[in-house]
Amino acid sequence: MILMRNAIALVLFFCITPQVLMSQSDSDSLLNVFLEEISVEAIREMGNVKPVAEYSNLMVLGGRKLEEIPLRNTTANIAEKVGRQVFSKIPGAFVYDMDGAGNQVNLSLRGLDAHRSWEFSVRQNNIITNTDIYGYPASHYSAPMEAIDRVEIIRGTGALQYGQQFGGMVNYITKSPDPSKPISFESITTAGSNGLLSSYNAIGGKLGYITYYAYYQRRVSDGYRDNSSSDSEAQLISVKYDFPDIDLSVKAELSRSTYLYQIPGPLNDEMFEDNPRQSTRFRDFYSPDIVIPSLSIEWNPGENTRLNLVASGVFGDRSSVRRGGNSLTLDAIDPETNDFRPRDVAIHDYYSRTAELRLLHHYKLGEFKNDLSISLRYFNNKNIRRQRGVSTTGVDFDLSVPGEFGRDLKLLSESAAVTVENQFWLSEKMSISPGLRFEYGASDLTGRIDYIEEGEVPLEIPYEFLTLGIHGQYFLSNGGRVFAGVSQANRPVLFQDLIPGDPFSRIARDLEHSLGYNAELGFENHSNHQIQYSLTFFRTYIGDRIGTLVETIGDDTYLTNSNIGNSMTDGVELFVNYVISDSDKLKWSVYNASSWMNGRYTSGEISKDEENISIKDNKIESVPEWIVRSGTSLELMNFSVLLQHQYVGSTYADPLNTAQPTPSGSVGLVPSYQVWDLSASYRLTRQFEARVSVNNVLDEQYFTKRPTMYPGPGVWPSDGRSFSFTGILRL
């Protein structure tokens, strides 16, 4: 325990020292200290959420809400990526349970869309993993949580330097090897309910000037529902070379993730009440296979200047073969052919290349240090979509298409962006950071859609955004901080917004990008050992949201994607962690992470039947008014246990706020739900640890969303009670 106290003191010293240096004024010279990463071995308590460093990834981040989630010692069910446990201490984190197999993280904050976390700039080790920033910004790449050391979250107002998306940034930082050893090894094996078996193995170390790390993960599961099996694997290899005579390092990294998911199909409300584990499909499959290579160069040409250059790519595909339709569409033998009906095949190929250059320079202006951050980003992308291919009548994952695809499209995108932000220190405790981002680019859509005229497809979408933002902060004498900021944001017109779903839909040629802003005001204090808290007020405004309108041309009526109106989400986020005991023998704390959101349409109309209906003052779909997570963690010597409760309020599935579910279950109220989770761990030796997890202890039957797109309209039940057992070996 003495070792643990010394380790904690050492870590706190290195966390606090940069803040102290930052607030010191020196009339003669400017002092900047860049610390090398160190490794401290100790028995550590389960980590609490803490702020991200203010100069993370060579960016000025002062005046923003910054959160870092440590996962190395978590007892959460990371094998299945249970989002409510991973993001348990992030107030307002809404996790959409697309499937319970741990294939994908679907996260949103502040009333945004959680689908594949596509409202964020999603990164791994600061490398972009979004599949296509303009065409389809979802992140199909999905690293195993066993490989993640910590997760950094910078909310909407921080998007200025990471892009112009409303959500902000989520950065998954992988584990790094012990630099004091030439070789180290970690193995994490999990077995559990519903046929779960996961194996993660990693190796790493440092040999001279070379640091290396690699892992391989494989996970299989039968799934909670019938016909919902999953088979996934992931790999990473990273090699870094530190030049001995100059402050320069080069790192090459290659990572991959893939999985095959058997889609059990949507239910309607009656089916869900009768048996939430049943399926309506057994011939539907989905599989992404994504590879992300990157090369990073870090150089410190002077004591006050740091440079980082990253070249990376996102290459791969996502493929699906599905019967499609809603819960009332039967997938049964056709009596006329005595065989199943042919399935629909879709194959999307991604070729995305990105280069990012970042500079951070510290300089003196008057008595105080100031910080200048400049970043340049260039990307080009080719997104090929082949859809509506008539496949076989088989039951396996078969992508063969004898004829042509009904849609065969290509989207070429190119963009260049520059961001400049300067943090001015007005005093030892107060700073203000104005910034701007200019982005210029275009996307060209070409190809063929079999149910519209050939000349109607080619489209060019220009992108020209000037985004402004300003942030400020003030450090209180008690160690707290007051911060505030406002930053413009946008949601560009996406690939799917331009493609008519059927012959009765039209391509919208006059769509406007959705423009808006994020604003926040917060108070936080993480320096008090007894109690840590963060209270934030926020507003997210999105103008010219895209939806569907009825359009009449002559005697024909069409459904056309159009800008339907504006929305605004106001909210409050609160995090409190209270330490009841912190003795050598007993560590006991309680926490609460809560959010209140009022998300409504301030104007607009949307189609219903054959007319357009006003949606002004209606609630935004999938925005719960309350999300409340409370828990307690206890550590007794080498034993630790965590109990958590989550409550999520009811939501609507459509902008019309339809309360009564339709026969197919595609729209209607999503009821509130509450879930209890229990997890524990025991460290037998320094090398071996055992964990057990009980997810959804009371076996709550619930669902989080009625999706309007993939994996299909209807009710998608979340997992009921399940158990998992984990063994961890570190050498």
PyMOL commands that set and color helices and strands:
alter all, ss='L'
color gray80, all
select helices_A, chain A and resi 2-23+56-58+83-86+115-117+145-147+156-162+269-274+454-456+495-498
alter helices_A, ss='H'
color red, helices_A
select strands_A, chain A and resi 66-70+94-95+107-108+120-124+127-128+148-154+168-174+184-192+196-207+210-221+230-242+248-263+284-302+305-322+344-365+368-390+405-425+430-449+459-475+481-491+505-506+514-525+531-553+556-582+586-608+611-614+626-636+639-648+651-652+669-670+673-683+688-695+722-730
alter strands_A, ss='S'
color yellow, strands_A
deselect
rebuild
show_as cartoon
